[in-house]
Amino acid sequence: MRFAQKLKGLFDDRKLKMAFAAVKTDMDVLEEKNGALKSSVNEWVIFLDQENRDLKMRVRELEKKLDVIEDSFDEKELTMLRSI
């Protein structure tokens, strides 16, 4: 019974209530900022993934164009172009 009274007495303490309120406010702010950070990171991941896909497609297109160009030249011309 004494423990319950001490516990109740702790929560009656005004300084302790203010400290708990301050900690709760800090935790709410941190949670909000963490949510914003997660959202921002997700947006960057989506953006970078799309950029990566676009660049891979451009590389494939350029490789195809290079194959076409290489097929149109004979070996002597290719050797000369590569040396330049």
C-alpha positions as CSV (number, residue, x, y, z in Angstrom):
1,M,0.0,0.0,0.0
2,R,2.8,2.4,0.8
3,F,4.4,1.8,-2.7
4,A,1.1,2.8,-4.3
5,Q,1.0,6.0,-2.2
6,K,4.6,6.8,-3.1
7,L,3.9,6.2,-6.8
8,K,0.9,8.5,-6.6
9,G,2.9,11.1,-4.8
10,L,5.5,11.0,-7.6
11,F,2.9,11.8,-10.2
12,D,1.5,14.6,-8.0
13,D,4.9,16.3,-8.2
14,R,4.5,19.2,-10.6
15,K,8.2,19.2,-11.8
16,L,7.9,15.5,-12.7
17,K,4.7,16.2,-14.7
18,M,6.5,19.0,-16.6
19,A,9.5,16.7,-17.2
20,F,7.3,14.0,-18.6
21,A,5.4,16.5,-20.8
22,A,8.8,17.8,-22.1
23,V,10.0,14.3,-22.9
24,K,6.7,13.5,-24.7
25,T,6.9,16.7,-26.7
26,D,10.5,15.9,-27.7
27,M,9.5,12.4,-28.7
28,D,6.6,13.7,-30.8
29,V,8.9,16.1,-32.6
30,L,11.5,13.4,-33.2
31,E,8.9,11.0,-34.5
32,E,7.6,13.7,-36.9
33,K,11.1,14.5,-38.2
34,N,11.8,10.8,-38.5
35,G,8.7,10.4,-40.6
36,A,9.7,13.3,-42.8
37,L,13.2,11.8,-43.3
38,K,11.7,8.5,-44.2
39,S,9.5,10.1,-46.8
40,S,12.4,12.1,-48.2
41,V,14.6,9.0,-48.4
42,N,11.8,7.1,-50.2
43,E,11.4,9.8,-52.7
44,W,15.1,9.8,-53.4
45,V,15.2,6.0,-53.8
46,I,12.3,6.2,-56.3
47,F,14.0,9.0,-58.2
48,L,17.4,7.3,-58.3
49,D,15.9,4.0,-59.3
50,Q,14.2,5.7,-62.3
51,E,17.4,7.5,-63.2
52,N,19.3,4.2,-63.1
53,R,16.7,2.6,-65.4
54,D,16.9,5.4,-67.8
55,L,20.7,5.4,-67.9
56,K,20.7,1.6,-68.5
57,M,18.3,2.0,-71.4
58,R,20.5,4.8,-72.9
59,V,23.6,2.5,-72.5
60,R,21.7,-0.3,-74.3
61,E,20.7,2.1,-77.1
62,L,24.3,3.4,-77.5
63,E,25.6,-0.2,-77.5
64,K,23.2,-1.0,-80.3
65,K,24.2,2.1,-82.3
66,L,27.9,1.1,-81.8
67,D,27.2,-2.4,-83.1
68,V,25.6,-0.9,-86.2
69,I,28.5,1.5,-86.7
70,E,31.0,-1.3,-86.2
71,D,29.2,-3.5,-88.7
72,S,29.3,-0.7,-91.3
73,F,33.1,-0.3,-91.2
74,D,35.7,-2.8,-92.3
75,E,38.4,-3.9,-89.9
76,K,41.1,-1.4,-91.2
77,E,38.8,1.5,-90.7
78,L,37.8,0.3,-87.2
79,T,41.5,-0.1,-86.2
80,M,42.2,3.4,-87.4
81,L,39.2,4.9,-85.6
82,R,40.0,3.1,-82.4
83,S,43.6,4.3,-82.5
84,I,42.3,7.9,-82.7
